[in-house]
Amino acid sequence: MRRRLNLVALFAAIDLLAACAGAAPPLPTEGPREEYRLGAGDHLRIDVFGEPDLSGEYDIDSAGALALKLGGRVEAQGKTARALEQAIEHRLAEGYVKDPHVTVSVLTYRPFYILGEVQKPGPYPYVAGMTVAHAVAIAGGYTYRASKRSITVAHFGDPEARQYAVGEASPVLPGDLIRVPERMF
């Protein structure tokens, strides 16, 4: 029994050393988090104070914009909720509403995507606080061919389209693309 525990401890130490030796640059999601940036696929609630006809639910389209009931299209891609509030207020103040006050809330985040050696690859709804392990579980778990040590994540909106090596405890953000490769043997 003691020998078995020693072997388990030895393998855990080897895994830890291997992870440290091949350490990837830290994910942008680790450490201080920047404010959420809106993108295509996000579903929003927009409230215009005192104007119930202008308030409602809106989707950001594939071009990164939303079409207001009054005021036309407003660019939302890459903006924070506060920046979008200001853009809508500015647009409505251009002859539509006197001194508008707008609140933007994200109702549903854009989906994340998981590909490769999982039971059901594809897009899935994002849930706040999600990790790679949660994403794999939502996709039905690993296939028997999955390489759990070689999982990568590409973040939505990364202009360089970098892929980061991650572990199961790594955070997932809306729009992320998770790849679970096939193991070699």
Secondary structure per residue as TSV (DSSP state, phi and psi in degrees):
chain	resnum	aa	ss	phi	psi
A	1	M	-	360.0	-44.2
A	2	R	H	-64.8	-38.7
A	3	R	H	-63.6	-39.2
A	4	R	H	-64.0	-42.6
A	5	L	H	-62.9	-38.8
A	6	N	H	-63.7	-40.2
A	7	L	H	-65.1	-41.2
A	8	V	H	-61.2	-44.6
A	9	A	H	-63.7	-39.6
A	10	L	H	-62.9	-46.6
A	11	F	H	-64.9	-37.0
A	12	A	H	-63.5	-41.0
A	13	A	H	-66.1	-40.4
A	14	I	H	-63.0	-43.7
A	15	D	H	-59.9	-42.9
A	16	L	H	-63.8	-44.8
A	17	L	H	-64.3	-40.7
A	18	A	H	-64.0	-40.5
A	19	A	H	-65.3	-39.5
A	20	C	H	-70.8	-38.4
A	21	A	H	-66.7	-37.1
A	22	G	T	-103.5	31.5
A	23	A	-	-61.6	129.1
A	24	A	-	-85.9	164.2
A	25	P	-	-59.5	148.4
A	26	P	-	-61.7	145.9
A	27	L	-	-67.0	146.7
A	28	P	T	-62.9	-16.3
A	29	T	T	-84.2	-8.7
A	30	E	S	-91.6	153.5
A	31	G	S	79.9	-153.7
A	32	P	S	-64.7	129.7
A	33	R	-	-93.9	137.2
A	34	E	-	-82.4	164.4
A	35	E	-	-65.8	145.3
A	36	Y	-	-59.9	134.2
A	37	R	-	-103.6	130.3
A	38	L	-	-72.5	153.8
A	39	G	-	-159.6	174.5
A	40	A	T	-54.4	133.7
A	41	G	T	100.2	-13.7
A	42	D	-	-74.6	141.6
A	43	H	E	-111.1	121.8
A	44	L	E	-116.1	155.2
A	45	R	E	-110.6	121.1
A	46	I	E	-115.9	121.9
A	47	D	E	-112.7	125.4
A	48	V	E	-107.9	112.5
A	49	F	T	-56.2	126.7
A	50	G	T	78.0	4.3
A	51	E	-	-131.0	74.2
A	52	P	T	-61.2	-26.6
A	53	D	T	-70.9	-24.3
A	54	L	T	-92.2	-18.7
A	55	S	-	-78.1	151.4
A	56	G	E	164.8	-170.4
A	57	E	E	-101.7	137.7
A	58	Y	E	-135.9	149.0
A	59	D	E	-109.4	140.9
A	60	I	-	-82.2	123.0
A	61	D	-	-76.8	178.0
A	62	S	T	-65.1	-18.9
A	63	A	T	-87.1	-4.3
A	64	G	S	88.1	18.7
A	65	A	E	-122.9	166.8
A	66	L	E	-130.1	149.2
A	67	A	E	-102.4	112.7
A	68	L	E	-78.0	153.5
A	69	K	T	-64.3	-30.7
A	70	L	T	-138.1	124.9
A	71	G	T	113.8	-8.8
A	72	G	E	77.9	-155.9
A	73	R	E	-82.1	139.1
A	74	V	E	-126.9	129.9
A	75	E	E	-68.6	127.9
A	76	A	-	-120.2	-21.4
A	77	Q	T	-54.7	124.2
A	78	G	T	82.3	-3.8
A	79	K	-	-88.9	153.6
A	80	T	-	-79.9	167.0
A	81	A	H	-59.7	-40.8
A	82	R	H	-64.6	-41.9
A	83	A	H	-65.1	-37.1
A	84	L	H	-67.7	-39.7
A	85	E	H	-54.9	-46.8
A	86	Q	H	-65.1	-40.3
A	87	A	H	-64.2	-41.3
A	88	I	H	-68.6	-42.4
A	89	E	H	-58.3	-43.9
A	90	H	H	-62.4	-45.2
A	91	R	H	-63.1	-45.1
A	92	L	H	-69.1	-28.5
A	93	A	H	-72.4	-13.6
A	94	E	T	-79.1	49.0
A	95	G	T	98.6	2.5
A	96	Y	T	-101.0	-46.9
A	97	V	S	-135.8	135.6
A	98	K	S	-81.8	122.1
A	99	D	S	50.7	63.6
A	100	P	-	-72.1	146.7
A	101	H	-	-126.6	120.6
A	102	V	E	-120.9	142.3
A	103	T	E	-124.8	132.6
A	104	V	E	-117.5	129.0
A	105	S	E	-127.4	138.7
A	106	V	E	-85.2	117.6
A	107	L	E	-87.1	-45.0
A	108	T	E	-137.6	126.3
A	109	Y	-	-78.1	157.7
A	110	R	-	-61.2	153.8
A	111	P	-	-72.6	161.8
A	112	F	E	-103.0	163.8
A	113	Y	E	-124.4	140.1
A	114	I	E	-131.5	127.6
A	115	L	E	-126.6	162.1
A	116	G	E	99.5	-138.9
A	117	E	S	-85.0	62.7
A	118	V	B	-125.6	159.6
A	119	Q	S	-61.7	-41.2
A	120	K	S	-133.2	79.8
A	121	P	-	-65.9	153.3
A	122	G	E	146.1	-170.2
A	123	P	E	-84.0	146.2
A	124	Y	E	-141.2	150.0
A	125	P	-	-63.8	137.7
A	126	Y	-	-78.1	142.3
A	127	V	-	-125.0	131.6
A	128	A	T	-56.3	139.0
A	129	G	T	82.7	11.9
A	130	M	-	-69.6	144.5
A	131	T	B	-117.1	171.9
A	132	V	H	-59.9	-39.6
A	133	A	H	-61.2	-40.7
A	134	H	H	-63.7	-43.1
A	135	A	H	-62.0	-43.2
A	136	V	H	-63.2	-41.9
A	137	A	H	-62.7	-41.8
A	138	I	H	-62.0	-34.4
A	139	A	T	-83.7	13.5
A	140	G	T	90.2	4.1
A	141	G	-	93.3	174.6
A	142	Y	B	-75.5	154.0
A	143	T	-	-82.9	169.9
A	144	Y	T	-69.0	-16.2
A	145	R	T	-92.5	-1.9
A	146	A	B	-66.7	139.5
A	147	S	-	-99.6	99.4
A	148	K	T	-71.1	-15.9
A	149	R	T	-93.2	-4.1
A	150	S	S	-120.9	24.2
A	151	I	-	-70.6	138.6
A	152	T	E	-125.7	157.2
A	153	V	E	-131.3	133.4
A	154	A	E	-111.1	128.2
A	155	H	-	-86.5	138.9
A	156	F	T	-57.6	133.1
A	157	G	T	82.9	1.1
A	158	D	-	-72.0	114.2
A	159	P	T	-62.9	-24.3
A	160	E	T	-92.8	-3.8
A	161	A	-	51.4	42.6
A	162	R	-	-72.1	150.4
A	163	Q	E	-115.1	132.2
A	164	Y	E	-107.9	134.5
A	165	A	E	-71.8	132.2
A	166	V	-	-135.1	165.3
A	167	G	-	-109.5	178.1
A	168	E	T	-65.9	-23.1
A	169	A	T	-89.1	-1.9
A	170	S	S	-69.8	143.3
A	171	P	B	-73.0	153.5
A	172	V	-	-118.2	140.1
A	173	L	-	-114.2	160.7
A	174	P	T	-57.2	136.7
A	175	G	T	84.7	-5.6
A	176	D	-	-64.0	150.1
A	177	L	E	-113.5	114.2
A	178	I	E	-102.0	130.8
A	179	R	E	-118.0	126.1
A	180	V	E	-110.9	104.8
A	181	P	-	-78.8	169.6
A	182	E	B	-83.0	139.3
A	183	R	-	-76.2	156.8
A	184	M	-	-74.8	-36.7
A	185	F	-	-147.2	360.0
